[in-house]
Amino acid sequence: MAKNEYGKFIVRDAVVDMSAMGTMGGSMNSPFVAGGPELMKAIEGARPNFALYYVKRAGMFMEPPHYHPNDEYLMFISSDPHDMKNLGAVVQIAYGEEWEKVEFSTSALVYFPKDLQHCPIHVKKLDRPFLFGHFWPMGEESNFMPGK
Amino acid sequence: MSLKPIKKKGTTRRGFIKNIAAGAGGIALANFLHGALAPGQNGPVAAAATKSNYEKYVLAPEIKKYQGLEVFELKGKDARGYDWAVQMAPVEAINLMNEAGAVNADLAKAYIGEPDNVKDIGTEIEISMGADVEVYKIDSASVMYIPKGVPCRQRVLKRPAKASFALTLTLPPKYIEPAKPKK
């Protein structure tokens, strides 16, 4: 009989509709791909805290200024398989309590060191949807702290 | 700036993911760990009109090419100094990348279809895992976890009908909160 030791580590149809989050995400984003509770129960090693989806429209992300007691990364990645450098969008991110704005239009991983306030995030211009998601390397709890 | 914690709110993306992933309980955060290690290897890409102190946090990937297809890769270190990595590849490039074998780190993979139908990845992918080569197939948006040291190979069985993508995350070891010193 064939072994099935690793089947528990594969989640198919792993799509979560944003409507489960109420108003979160609005109409800017696609549903997202993420592992669910059953996958997490099966894992004894590192915890993958991430989600993957598309930003489909220009506009302002709904998250208010905030910070976390741990490092966070956001993925902004081109959806053109032949041009993964050009994001196809212009994104502006506010850093710090002074909301200092940083703007970019190429694929990037955006780093938020622990305790550094960030947001709002503004997709100023969008020529085509881009891949987006968060990644917490250490898999910690969220611990959302409101900023100023 | 006040760092006083408040009640957790379940309305953020991270919070929501945490909630749906809460089965095994969360990993506590060690406040003494300081994220001073510089992540990324390729420098910032931000193009602010004026010089910003924060441009350095917008990290540029390495773009690898496989017969006209491009793959996004970026590596860094967590607060403890362990390696992590992010790779985003067109599903069509998977066979060309020819990545196989065991990796000395836990991995997570996610497969996503097009923006208007993320569930449909437009192809079938064969996943083989373990020393006994267990074979699985996926044909929809999926998430996969590969424990450290477990051999894994993925093979696209037919040319994707649409531009779908595969995300691979190299995960640092599980964080275990150190025991508090006895008073």
Interface residues (C-beta under 8 A of the other chain):
Chain A: A2 K3 N4 E5 Y6 G7 F9 I10 V11 R12 D13 A14 V15 V16 A20 M21 G22 M24 G25 S30 P31 F32 V33 A34 G35 G36 P37 E38 L39 M40 K41 A42 I43 E44 G45 A46 R47 P48 N49 F50 A51 L52 Y53 Y54 K56 E63 H66 H68 P69 N70 D71 E72 Y73 M75 I77 S78 S79 D80 P81 H82 D83 M84 K85 I93 Y95 G96 E97 E100 K101 V102 E103 F104 S105 T106 S107 A108 L109 V110 Y111 F112 P113 K114 D115 Q117 P129 L131 G133 H134 F135 W136 P137 M138 G139 E140 E141 S142 N143 F144 M145 P146 K148
Chain B: M1 L3 P5 I6 K8 K9 T11 T12 R13 R14 G15 F16 I17 K18 I20 A21 A22 G23 A24 G26 I27 A28 L29 N31 L33 H34 G35 P39 G40 V45 A46 A47 A48 A49 S52 N53 Y54 E55 Y57 V58 L59 A60 P61 I63 G68 L69 E70 V71 F72 L74 G76 D78 A79 R80 Y82 W84 V86 M88 P90 E92 A93 A105 D106 A108 A110 Y111 I112 P115 D116 V118 K119 I127 M129 G130 D132 E134 Y136 I138 D139 S140 A141 S142 V143 M144 Y145 I146 P147 K148 V150 A163 F165 L167 L169 L171 P172 P173 K174 Y175
